[in-house]
Amino acid sequence: MARNQNFSQKVRSEQNLYEDIIIESMKIYGQDVYYLPRTIVNENTILGEDVASKFTNSYKIEMYLENTDGFDGEGDLFTKFGVEIRDEASFIVARKRWAQTVSSANNNITVLRPKEGDLIYLTLSNKLFEIMHVEHESPFYQLSNLPTYKMRCQLFEYTGEDLDTGIADINSIQSDFGYKSLLTMDSAGTTGGFTIGENITQTFTDGTILTGEVARWSDSDKILHLVNFGADDGAFHLPVVGRSVFGTSSFNITNVTAVSEELAASNNEQNTVFGTDQAVMSFLDFSETNPFGDVQ
C-alpha cells in the first residue's frame, strides 16, 4: 500500500524554517571559530600527503561544539616520549551558512563542503583542530533534507606548516614552536630593521637562492628569526655567514655574522645532555654491534 499522498515531507517552507532555527541556535549556543583551508604546496602523489602544506587564509564562522563535558579522545597521556595530548572534538556547521561563506567575494575556499585536512581554530580554548572526517548525513533526512555538516576533528600537531592567516594568535604558533634559524646581523647595516612577515633572500656563490620569512626581529641584539626557509634547488641549506641578506619589503641589505638554530618544541628533550654527559654515556652500552640479531 502506498503512503498517504495528502502529506508531504518535502515542504520547502518547513525545510527553510527548520534550517533557520538551526542557524539561530548555533548563533546562540555555538562558538565563533576560524576555518583554515589547507593549501597544497608539493603533494606526494605516491603516498598522497603534502609535507609542506600551508594555511594562508582564515574565515570566521559560527559552529556548534558538540562536546559538552569536555573534549573527546584519549586525553593527556604520559608516554616514554613525553606528554601527548590527544583531544578530539566534533563541530557542526549549517550548510546554509557554509554556502554563504563560500560565496562571499573575498573567499578562497575551492570546495563545496568542509574538507578533511583543513583546520578549525577554536578561540574558546586557543586550539587548532584538524578535520579527520566530515559527516554529511547527520541528522538523517528529518525533513527530507540535510541542513548541517558534522566534522570529527583531532587536535592538530604542528610540524612546520606555514601559517599566514592574518590572525595573530594563530600565526604565533609558527614563530613560537616552529623550526627557526637565528641570524646575527652586522649592526652597521640594519638601519630601519626588518618587517615581520617579509621574505628574506640570500644568494650563495653558486647562484642558489635561499628564502626565509621573518618571524621576529630584535633591534637590541640584531638577531633575525627566520622560519619557512628553503632553497630553490630543493636541498636543505642554512644561511651562510659572511654573505648579505636582502629584505624584499624593507629593502634592507645586511651581512650575516653568525648563524644558529632553534626548535622551541624540543627545548625539554635534553638531547645535548644525553649526547655529552659522561655519566649517561657510561650507562648506555654501545658494545653490541648487532642489536637486532641473536646474541653471539
N, C-alpha and C positions, 0 to 999 in steps of 0.2 A: 504494500500500500504506500502510495507516495505521500510526502509530507504536505502539510496544510499550506496552500498557496496564498492564503489570506494574510499570512505573516511573513515578513522578510527579515533576514539577519543582516542585510546589506543596505540599510537606510543610511544614506550619506550624511544626513543631518545628525543622526545619532553617533555615527563614527567621528564626525568633527567635534561634537560635544565631548565625547569620551577622550579624544586626543587633547582638547583644550584643557580638560580637567587634569590630565596627567601633567601637562606643561605647567599649569598653575601650581600643582602640588610640588613639582620639582623646584619651582622658583621660591616656594615657601620653605620646604624641608630639605632641599638639596644644598649642594656646595658649589661655589664658583671654582672651577678648575681651568687649567690651561692644557689645551690639546696640542701636542707637538708632533707633526708629521715627520717621518723619517725620510731623509734624502739619501738615495743610493749613490755612493761615490765610485766604488770599484767592486762590483759584485763577482764573487767566485761562482761561476756557472756550474762547477762540478759539485761543490759542497752546498751551494745555494745559500751562502752567507755573505755579509758585507762587513768586513772588519773595520773599514774606515768610514762608516756612515756618519752623517752629521744631521743636526737639527737647527735649522736657521729661521723657523717661523713658529709663532705661538698664537693660539686662538682661544679667547676666553669664552666659556660656555658653562651653563649650569648643568650639573649631573647629580643624580641621587646616589649616595653611598649606601649600598645595601647592608653593609656591616653595621650592626647596632651595638654589639657587646665587645667590640674590638676587632682588630684585623684577623683574618683567617690565616691559614698556613701553619707551619711548624713553629713559628715564633722565633725566639732567640736561642740559638744552640751554641754550646761551648764544645768546640772540636779541637783536635790536635793542631789545626792550622789557625786557631784563633776563634773569635766570636763571629758567628754567621747569623744575620737577621733575615729570616725567610717569611716576611709578612706578605699576605695576599689580600686582595680586595676585589669587590665586584661593583662596577659603576653602571648606571643606567642613564641613557640619554634618549630624549624624544626624537623620533625620526624627523618630525617637522622642524624642530629647532636645528637639527643637524643639517637638513636641506637648506635652511636659511643661512647657516654659516658657510656652507659650500658655495652658495650662490652669491655671496657678498662680493663687492667689487675688489676688495683687497685680498681675496682668498687665493692661496696657492695649493690647496688640497686637490689632488687629482683623482681621488676615489669617491664613490657614491656612498660609502659606509665607512665607519671606523675600521682601521686596518691593523692586523696583527703586526707587531714590531714597533708601532708608534707608541708615544709616551703620553702619560697623563700626569700633570703636576698638581698635587693636592695641596692647596695653600693652607688648609687646616693644620696639616702636620709637617709641611715643608718636605714632602717626599715625592720622588719620581716613581711612577709605576709603569711597567711595560705591559702592553696588551698582549695576552697569550692566546685568547680565543674570543671571538665575537659571536654571541648567540642572537640570532635574528628572529626566532620564533618563540619568544617568551615575553609576555603571556601568549598562550597559543590560540590565536584566532577567536578571541572572545566575541567580537562583533564582525567576524569575517575580515578582520584587518590586523595588521601588525604595527602598533604605534611606537615601539621602542626598540633600542639595541641594548643588549646586556653584555658588558665587557668584563671578562675574568682576567685579572691582572696580577702580576708579581712585582715585588719591589725591584726596581731597576738597579743593576750593578754597573757602575760607571767604569768603563775600560778605555778611556781616552777619546771618546767621541767629541766632535766639535760642537759646542753649544753656543750659538749666537742667536738667541731667541728674542732679544730685546727686553727680557725680564732679568733684572739684576740678580735676584735670588737664585735663579736657575743657572745663569752664566757663571756665578761664583763657584759652582760645583767644579767647573773645569779648571779655574785658577787655584782653587784650594786643594783639590785632590788629584789633578792630572799630572802627568809627567812633564817636568819643566826643565829648560836649560837656562842657567843663570849666567848672564854675560856682564862682566865688569867692564865698563866703558871708560875710554880716555876722557878725563874731566875737562880737557881743553876743547872738546868738540861736541859738548852736549847742550849747547845754548838752545833754549826753548824746550828741551826734553822731547819725550816720545808720547804719543797718544794711545790710550788704552783701546785695544781692538784693531789698531792699524797693523798692516803687514810689514815685516822687516825682511830685507833680502841681503844675502852675502854671496858674492861671486868668487868661486875658487880659481886657482891658477889654470885649471884645465877647462874652464868655462862652465862648470857645473854651478847651477844657481840654487842656493838654499833659501827657503822661505819659511818664516815663522810669524806667529801672531803675538802681539804684546798683551800679556796678561796683567803686568804691573811694572811701574817704573818709579824708582826712588831717586829723587834729586840729592838726598843726603849722602848716599853711598854709591851713587851712579851704577846701580845694578839693574839690569834689564831682565825681566822674567818673560821667557818665550814659551808658548805652547803650540801644539799642532804644527811643528816644523818638519819639513821634508824637502828632499832634493828632487830636481826634475829628471834625474837619471834613475829614480826608483829605489836607490840604495839608501841605507841609513848613514847619515853624517852628522857630526856635531859641528857647531860653529868653530871657525879656525881663529886662533889667537894671532894678532898682528895684522889682520885684514879688516877693512872697514865694513860696516853695515849701513844700509840705506833705508830710511823710513818712507814708505810710499805715500803717507798722508802728511806727516810733519816735515818731510824733505830734509830730515836731519841725517848727516853723514858723520859717523864716529868710528874710531878704531877700537877693536876689542883687545883688552889687556889680559883678561883671564876668563876661563870657562869652567863651570861646574854644573852638576846635575842634581835634581831634587825630585823625589816622589813622596809626597806627604803621606800617601796611604801606607807606605812601608816604613815609616819612621819608628814604629814599635816592633819591627820584626827582628832587630838585633843581629842582622846578617854579618855586620862588621865584627861584632863581639865573638860570634861563633867561628869566624874565619881567622881571627888573630889571637884570641885569648889562649894562652898555653894550657891552662887548666882544662878548658873544653877540648882542645886538640888532643891532650893526653887521655881524655876519657873516651874519645872516639877511636875505634880500631880500623885502621886503613890497611892492615896487613893482608886481608882477604883479597886475592886477585880475581876471584870468580864468585861474586856474591850471589849469583843466580844459579850456580851449579851445585853439584854434590860436594860435600866436604871430603877433601883428599886425605 
